[in-house]
Amino acid sequence: MKETITRTCQMDDWIFEVKMVRALKVRRYGEPYSAVASLTTNGDQVYIDSHLSVNNEELTKDDFMTIYRFCESLGMKHISYDRIKNGIKTSKMVDIIENQYPKPNIRLVK
């Protein structure tokens, strides 16, 4: 079973909802980080607003898969982002397959 992260919590008469996340690429919080990404949620979709790295490196496949797993744990269904390569901007959307369909209600029968 995968860990899920709650996107909302309630305190008194307020409900707090995760809408924006700042992700840091670093082994331990507080140490200098090598990359930062901003993610914004809207419904069941996450948009990667920005990605900056120390050496101007692109987001690696491993980095993207870490973001993918995080979004999966939030219950998101899609990740979208814009990419500029050779001066041409393209938009991409990736489905989070694990969250596309309702989970079957499985009961064990004795």
OpenMM code with the backbone's topology and positions (N, CA, C; nanometers):
from openmm import Vec3, app, unit

residues = "MET LYS GLU THR ILE THR ARG THR CYS GLN MET ASP ASP TRP ILE PHE GLU VAL LYS MET VAL ARG ALA LEU LYS VAL ARG ARG TYR GLY GLU PRO TYR SER ALA VAL ALA SER LEU THR THR ASN GLY ASP GLN VAL TYR ILE ASP SER HIS LEU SER VAL ASN ASN GLU GLU LEU THR LYS ASP ASP PHE MET THR ILE TYR ARG PHE CYS GLU SER LEU GLY MET LYS HIS ILE SER TYR ASP ARG ILE LYS ASN GLY ILE LYS THR SER LYS MET VAL ASP ILE ILE GLU ASN GLN TYR PRO LYS PRO ASN ILE ARG LEU VAL LYS".split()
positions = [
    Vec3(0.0840, -0.1179, 0.0000),
    Vec3(0.0000, 0.0000, 0.0000),
    Vec3(0.0886, 0.1243, 0.0000),
    Vec3(0.0517, 0.2217, -0.0810),
    Vec3(0.1288, 0.3445, -0.0886),
    Vec3(0.0757, 0.4456, 0.0120),
    Vec3(0.1674, 0.5279, 0.0620),
    Vec3(0.1297, 0.6322, 0.1565),
    Vec3(0.0528, 0.7413, 0.0839),
    Vec3(-0.0535, 0.7917, 0.1468),
    Vec3(-0.1267, 0.9036, 0.0900),
    Vec3(-0.1062, 1.0257, 0.1780),
    Vec3(-0.1102, 1.1400, 0.1167),
    Vec3(-0.0938, 1.2665, 0.1860),
    Vec3(-0.2277, 1.3380, 0.1802),
    Vec3(-0.2752, 1.3851, 0.2931),
    Vec3(-0.4022, 1.4558, 0.2981),
    Vec3(-0.3841, 1.5969, 0.2454),
    Vec3(-0.4697, 1.6353, 0.1518),
    Vec3(-0.4609, 1.7690, 0.0920),
    Vec3(-0.5352, 1.8733, 0.1720),
    Vec3(-0.6219, 1.8307, 0.2643),
    Vec3(-0.6971, 1.9269, 0.3443),
    Vec3(-0.6938, 1.8877, 0.4912),
    Vec3(-0.7055, 1.9873, 0.5761),
    Vec3(-0.7242, 1.9626, 0.7192),
    Vec3(-0.8095, 2.0760, 0.7745),
    Vec3(-0.8779, 2.0493, 0.8849),
    Vec3(-0.9646, 2.1500, 0.9439),
    Vec3(-0.9157, 2.1839, 1.0838),
    Vec3(-0.9142, 2.3138, 1.1122),
    Vec3(-0.8853, 2.3654, 1.2456),
    Vec3(-0.9908, 2.4706, 1.2757),
    Vec3(-1.0639, 2.4484, 1.3820),
    Vec3(-1.1738, 2.5377, 1.4190),
    Vec3(-1.2682, 2.5540, 1.3005),
    Vec3(-1.2956, 2.6772, 1.2607),
    Vec3(-1.3888, 2.7027, 1.1501),
    Vec3(-1.3175, 2.7203, 1.0172),
    Vec3(-1.1922, 2.6754, 1.0089),
    Vec3(-1.1140, 2.6904, 0.8867),
    Vec3(-1.0761, 2.5547, 0.8299),
    Vec3(-1.0837, 2.5444, 0.6978),
    Vec3(-1.0319, 2.4276, 0.6280),
    Vec3(-0.9124, 2.4755, 0.5460),
    Vec3(-0.7992, 2.4086, 0.5652),
    Vec3(-0.6769, 2.4428, 0.4935),
    Vec3(-0.6548, 2.3414, 0.3821),
    Vec3(-0.6281, 2.3904, 0.2623),
    Vec3(-0.6100, 2.3050, 0.1460),
    Vec3(-0.4736, 2.3319, 0.0834),
    Vec3(-0.4000, 2.2246, 0.0544),
    Vec3(-0.2708, 2.2389, -0.0132),
    Vec3(-0.2986, 2.2802, -0.1570),
    Vec3(-0.2492, 2.3982, -0.1955),
    Vec3(-0.2676, 2.4477, -0.3318),
    Vec3(-0.1355, 2.4718, -0.4022),
    Vec3(-0.0296, 2.4956, -0.3215),
    Vec3(0.1010, 2.5220, -0.3797),
    Vec3(0.2071, 2.4509, -0.2969),
    Vec3(0.3045, 2.3932, -0.3660),
    Vec3(0.4119, 2.3198, -0.2999),
    Vec3(0.5449, 2.3702, -0.3553),
    Vec3(0.6389, 2.3916, -0.2672),
    Vec3(0.7761, 2.4213, -0.3087),
    Vec3(0.8579, 2.2972, -0.2794),
    Vec3(0.9168, 2.2390, -0.3808),
    Vec3(0.9949, 2.1160, -0.3675),
    Vec3(1.1431, 2.1496, -0.3795),
    Vec3(1.2219, 2.1002, -0.2857),
    Vec3(1.3658, 2.1253, -0.2844),
    Vec3(1.4398, 1.9940, -0.3057),
    Vec3(1.5392, 1.9948, -0.3915),
    Vec3(1.6209, 1.8753, -0.4122),
    Vec3(1.7414, 1.8841, -0.3187),
    Vec3(1.7331, 1.8093, -0.2086),
    Vec3(1.8370, 1.8116, -0.1056),
    Vec3(1.8179, 1.6890, -0.0164),
    Vec3(1.9256, 1.6350, 0.0360),
    Vec3(1.9175, 1.5172, 0.1234),
    Vec3(1.8561, 1.5501, 0.2591),
    Vec3(1.8956, 1.6651, 0.3165),
    Vec3(1.8461, 1.7036, 0.4489),
    Vec3(1.7970, 1.8481, 0.4446),
    Vec3(1.6795, 1.8691, 0.5017),
    Vec3(1.6226, 2.0040, 0.5058),
    Vec3(1.7183, 2.0980, 0.5790),
    Vec3(1.7391, 2.2157, 0.5236),
    Vec3(1.8268, 2.3150, 0.5837),
    Vec3(1.9622, 2.3228, 0.5161),
    Vec3(2.0004, 2.2165, 0.4469),
    Vec3(2.1262, 2.2176, 0.3730),
    Vec3(2.1055, 2.2874, 0.2379),
    Vec3(2.2140, 2.3319, 0.1738),
    Vec3(2.1992, 2.3927, 0.0408),
    Vec3(2.1372, 2.2924, -0.0577),
    Vec3(2.0421, 2.3386, -0.1335),
    Vec3(1.9748, 2.2493, -0.2284),
    Vec3(2.0259, 2.2738, -0.3692),
    Vec3(2.0147, 2.1696, -0.4529),
    Vec3(2.0675, 2.1792, -0.5894),
    Vec3(1.9605, 2.2161, -0.6920),
    Vec3(1.8327, 2.2049, -0.6537),
    Vec3(1.7239, 2.2409, -0.7457),
    Vec3(1.5994, 2.2737, -0.6640),
    Vec3(1.5108, 2.3501, -0.7251),
    Vec3(1.3840, 2.3852, -0.6636),
    Vec3(1.2765, 2.3797, -0.7716),
    Vec3(1.1573, 2.3338, -0.7339),
    Vec3(1.0437, 2.3311, -0.8267),
    Vec3(0.9209, 2.3826, -0.7521),
    Vec3(0.8347, 2.4531, -0.8230),
    Vec3(0.7081, 2.4996, -0.7674),
    Vec3(0.5948, 2.4244, -0.8358),
    Vec3(0.5055, 2.3694, -0.7547),
    Vec3(0.3922, 2.2930, -0.8061),
    Vec3(0.2640, 2.3578, -0.7556),
    Vec3(0.1652, 2.3691, -0.8428),
    Vec3(0.0359, 2.4250, -0.8061),
    Vec3(-0.0718, 2.3210, -0.8358),
    Vec3(-0.1623, 2.3002, -0.7395),
    Vec3(-0.2705, 2.2043, -0.7607),
    Vec3(-0.3982, 2.2781, -0.7986),
    Vec3(-0.4762, 2.2130, -0.8823),
    Vec3(-0.6069, 2.2641, -0.9208),
    Vec3(-0.6950, 2.1431, -0.9475),
    Vec3(-0.7868, 2.1172, -0.8577),
    Vec3(-0.8705, 1.9983, -0.8711),
    Vec3(-0.7857, 1.8741, -0.8605),
    Vec3(-0.7877, 1.7913, -0.9644),
    Vec3(-0.7095, 1.6663, -0.9625),
    Vec3(-0.5848, 1.6761, -1.0510),
    Vec3(-0.5399, 1.7993, -1.0750),
    Vec3(-0.4242, 1.8209, -1.1620),
    Vec3(-0.3175, 1.9036, -1.0902),
    Vec3(-0.1910, 1.8716, -1.1179),
    Vec3(-0.0779, 1.9493, -1.0682),
    Vec3(-0.0081, 2.0122, -1.1880),
    Vec3(0.0270, 2.1394, -1.1734),
    Vec3(0.1032, 2.2081, -1.2769),
    Vec3(0.2403, 2.2405, -1.2183),
    Vec3(0.3465, 2.1993, -1.2870),
    Vec3(0.4816, 2.2341, -1.2449),
    Vec3(0.5083, 2.3737, -1.2996),
    Vec3(0.5006, 2.4731, -1.2079),
    Vec3(0.5161, 2.6133, -1.2478),
    Vec3(0.6573, 2.6452, -1.2918),
    Vec3(0.7535, 2.5938, -1.2170),
    Vec3(0.8915, 2.6270, -1.2495),
    Vec3(0.9855, 2.5207, -1.1955),
    Vec3(1.1026, 2.5167, -1.2557),
    Vec3(1.2098, 2.4291, -1.2098),
    Vec3(1.3402, 2.5025, -1.2351),
    Vec3(1.4168, 2.5226, -1.1293),
    Vec3(1.5465, 2.5880, -1.1404),
    Vec3(1.6502, 2.5003, -1.0731),
    Vec3(1.7680, 2.4908, -1.1332),
    Vec3(1.8743, 2.4120, -1.0715),
    Vec3(2.0030, 2.4940, -1.0696),
    Vec3(2.0939, 2.4519, -0.9822),
    Vec3(2.2195, 2.5239, -0.9633),
    Vec3(2.2983, 2.5326, -1.0934),
    Vec3(2.3089, 2.4250, -1.1659),
    Vec3(2.3884, 2.4211, -1.2889),
    Vec3(2.3039, 2.4300, -1.4148),
    Vec3(2.1807, 2.4814, -1.4007),
    Vec3(2.0898, 2.4959, -1.5138),
    Vec3(2.0586, 2.3620, -1.5810),
    Vec3(2.0586, 2.2549, -1.5011),
    Vec3(2.0293, 2.1218, -1.5532),
    Vec3(1.8790, 2.1033, -1.5700),
    Vec3(1.8415, 2.0202, -1.6652),
    Vec3(1.7008, 1.9878, -1.6835),
    Vec3(1.6566, 1.8888, -1.5772),
    Vec3(1.5268, 1.8798, -1.5598),
    Vec3(1.4685, 1.7829, -1.4678),
    Vec3(1.4977, 1.6429, -1.5203),
    Vec3(1.5605, 1.5584, -1.4378),
    Vec3(1.5938, 1.4233, -1.4825),
    Vec3(1.4706, 1.3333, -1.4733),
    Vec3(1.4786, 1.2172, -1.5341),
    Vec3(1.3688, 1.1202, -1.5262),
    Vec3(1.3458, 1.0798, -1.3811),
    Vec3(1.4539, 1.0566, -1.3055),
    Vec3(1.4396, 1.0200, -1.1640),
    Vec3(1.3729, 1.1321, -1.0848),
    Vec3(1.4118, 1.2574, -1.1124),
    Vec3(1.3497, 1.3717, -1.0449),
    Vec3(1.2005, 1.3768, -1.0773),
    Vec3(1.1663, 1.3609, -1.2050),
    Vec3(1.0259, 1.3662, -1.2452),
    Vec3(0.9469, 1.2535, -1.1787),
    Vec3(1.0059, 1.1341, -1.1693),
    Vec3(0.9356, 1.0214, -1.1073),
    Vec3(0.9130, 1.0454, -0.9578),
    Vec3(1.0037, 1.1162, -0.8928),
    Vec3(0.9817, 1.1522, -0.7524),
    Vec3(0.8628, 1.2471, -0.7411),
    Vec3(0.8558, 1.3468, -0.8294),
    Vec3(0.7416, 1.4382, -0.8310),
    Vec3(0.6146, 1.3608, -0.8645),
    Vec3(0.6224, 1.2687, -0.9589),
    Vec3(0.5088, 1.1846, -0.9975),
    Vec3(0.4544, 1.1095, -0.8759),
    Vec3(0.5440, 1.0451, -0.7998),
    Vec3(0.5011, 0.9680, -0.6823),
    Vec3(0.4392, 1.0584, -0.5759),
    Vec3(0.4945, 1.1788, -0.5598),
    Vec3(0.4364, 1.2745, -0.4660),
    Vec3(0.2946, 1.3108, -0.5090),
    Vec3(0.2765, 1.3431, -0.6365),
    Vec3(0.1442, 1.3791, -0.6881),
    Vec3(0.0474, 1.2623, -0.6789),
    Vec3(0.0978, 1.1433, -0.7023),
    Vec3(0.0149, 1.0229, -0.6879),
    Vec3(-0.0354, 1.0117, -0.5448),
    Vec3(0.0527, 1.0379, -0.4475),
    Vec3(0.0144, 1.0254, -0.3074),
    Vec3(-0.0876, 1.1313, -0.2660),
    Vec3(-0.0939, 1.2428, -0.3399),
    Vec3(-0.1961, 1.3452, -0.3151),
    Vec3(-0.3294, 1.3101, -0.3795),
    Vec3(-0.3323, 1.2045, -0.4605),
    Vec3(-0.4550, 1.1655, -0.5291),
    Vec3(-0.4759, 1.2381, -0.6609),
    Vec3(-0.3724, 1.3036, -0.7122),
    Vec3(-0.3821, 1.3759, -0.8392),
    Vec3(-0.3967, 1.2781, -0.9553),
    Vec3(-0.4564, 1.3239, -1.0638),
    Vec3(-0.4745, 1.2398, -1.1824),
    Vec3(-0.3849, 1.2805, -1.2988),
    Vec3(-0.3357, 1.4051, -1.2982),
    Vec3(-0.2555, 1.4549, -1.4098),
    Vec3(-0.1463, 1.5487, -1.3591),
    Vec3(-0.0352, 1.5497, -1.4317),
    Vec3(0.0712, 1.6476, -1.4105),
    Vec3(0.0910, 1.7186, -1.5434),
    Vec3(0.0926, 1.8503, -1.5402),
    Vec3(0.1187, 1.9234, -1.6640),
    Vec3(0.2337, 2.0205, -1.6411),
    Vec3(0.3020, 2.0508, -1.7506),
    Vec3(0.4141, 2.1433, -1.7451),
    Vec3(0.4425, 2.1956, -1.8848),
    Vec3(0.5107, 2.3087, -1.8885),
    Vec3(0.5556, 2.3661, -2.0143),
    Vec3(0.7059, 2.3469, -2.0228),
    Vec3(0.7538, 2.3268, -2.1428),
    Vec3(0.8964, 2.3050, -2.1640),
    Vec3(0.9404, 2.3882, -2.2835),
    Vec3(1.0565, 2.4514, -2.2687),
    Vec3(1.1129, 2.5277, -2.3796),
    Vec3(1.2409, 2.4586, -2.4233),
    Vec3(1.2425, 2.4151, -2.5477),
    Vec3(1.3595, 2.3484, -2.6030),
    Vec3(1.3890, 2.4102, -2.7388),
    Vec3(1.5132, 2.4553, -2.7577),
    Vec3(1.5531, 2.5217, -2.8819),
    Vec3(1.4633, 2.6419, -2.9125),
    Vec3(1.4209, 2.7107, -2.8053),
    Vec3(1.3385, 2.8297, -2.8211),
    Vec3(1.1927, 2.8031, -2.8508),
    Vec3(1.1516, 2.6771, -2.8519),
    Vec3(1.0126, 2.6425, -2.8825),
    Vec3(0.9454, 2.5906, -2.7552),
    Vec3(0.8320, 2.6520, -2.7205),
    Vec3(0.7574, 2.6129, -2.6018),
    Vec3(0.6556, 2.5047, -2.6363),
    Vec3(0.6568, 2.3976, -2.5576),
    Vec3(0.5563, 2.2930, -2.5731),
    Vec3(0.4944, 2.2651, -2.4370),
    Vec3(0.3693, 2.2271, -2.4383),
    Vec3(0.2984, 2.1899, -2.3162),
    Vec3(0.2819, 2.0392, -2.3136),
    Vec3(0.3023, 1.9821, -2.1958),
    Vec3(0.2902, 1.8373, -2.1786),
    Vec3(0.1930, 1.8078, -2.0659),
    Vec3(0.1213, 1.6962, -2.0776),
    Vec3(0.0372, 1.6467, -1.9691),
    Vec3(0.0644, 1.4980, -1.9538),
    Vec3(0.0901, 1.4575, -1.8307),
    Vec3(0.1183, 1.3177, -1.7994),
    Vec3(0.0072, 1.2671, -1.7087),
    Vec3(-0.0535, 1.1566, -1.7451),
    Vec3(-0.1554, 1.0942, -1.6607),
    Vec3(-0.0892, 1.0171, -1.5485),
    Vec3(-0.1456, 1.0271, -1.4300),
    Vec3(-0.1014, 0.9442, -1.3180),
    Vec3(-0.1915, 0.8215, -1.3210),
    Vec3(-0.1421, 0.7185, -1.3832),
    Vec3(-0.2206, 0.5989, -1.4143),
    Vec3(-0.2869, 0.5398, -1.2900),
    Vec3(-0.2119, 0.5346, -1.1807),
    Vec3(-0.2624, 0.4718, -1.0588),
    Vec3(-0.3872, 0.5403, -1.0043),
    Vec3(-0.4110, 0.6661, -1.0409),
    Vec3(-0.5257, 0.7409, -0.9886),
    Vec3(-0.6348, 0.7655, -1.0927),
    Vec3(-0.6260, 0.7019, -1.2079),
    Vec3(-0.7221, 0.7278, -1.3151),
    Vec3(-0.8577, 0.6622, -1.2924),
    Vec3(-0.8587, 0.5482, -1.2302),
    Vec3(-0.9830, 0.4730, -1.2152),
    Vec3(-1.0119, 0.4506, -1.0684),
    Vec3(-1.1402, 0.4440, -1.0324),
    Vec3(-1.1724, 0.4165, -0.8921),
    Vec3(-1.1133, 0.2819, -0.8495),
    Vec3(-1.0671, 0.2775, -0.7254),
    Vec3(-1.0117, 0.1526, -0.6721),
    Vec3(-1.1260, 0.0528, -0.6522),
    Vec3(-1.1058, -0.0726, -0.6913),
    Vec3(-1.2109, -0.1714, -0.6706),
    Vec3(-1.2312, -0.1952, -0.5219),
    Vec3(-1.3557, -0.2173, -0.4846),
    Vec3(-1.3879, -0.2472, -0.3462),
    Vec3(-1.3776, -0.3982, -0.3272),
    Vec3(-1.2652, -0.4422, -0.2768),
    Vec3(-1.2384, -0.5855, -0.2635),
    Vec3(-1.2644, -0.6277, -0.1192),
    Vec3(-1.3424, -0.7319, -0.1056),
    Vec3(-1.3693, -0.7872, 0.0269),
    Vec3(-1.3249, -0.9315, 0.0290),
    Vec3(-1.2675, -0.9694, 0.1390),
    Vec3(-1.2287, -1.1092, 0.1555),
    Vec3(-1.3476, -1.1856, 0.2110),
    Vec3(-1.3811, -1.2971, 0.1488),
    Vec3(-1.4946, -1.3785, 0.1907),
    Vec3(-1.4402, -1.5051, 0.2546),
    Vec3(-1.4907, -1.5364, 0.3726),
    Vec3(-1.4465, -1.6580, 0.4418),
    Vec3(-1.5306, -1.7764, 0.4045),
] * unit.nanometer
topology = app.Topology()
chain = topology.addChain("A")
for resn in residues:
    res = topology.addResidue(resn, chain)
    for name in ("N", "CA", "C"):
        topology.addAtom(name, app.Element.getBySymbol(name[0]), res)
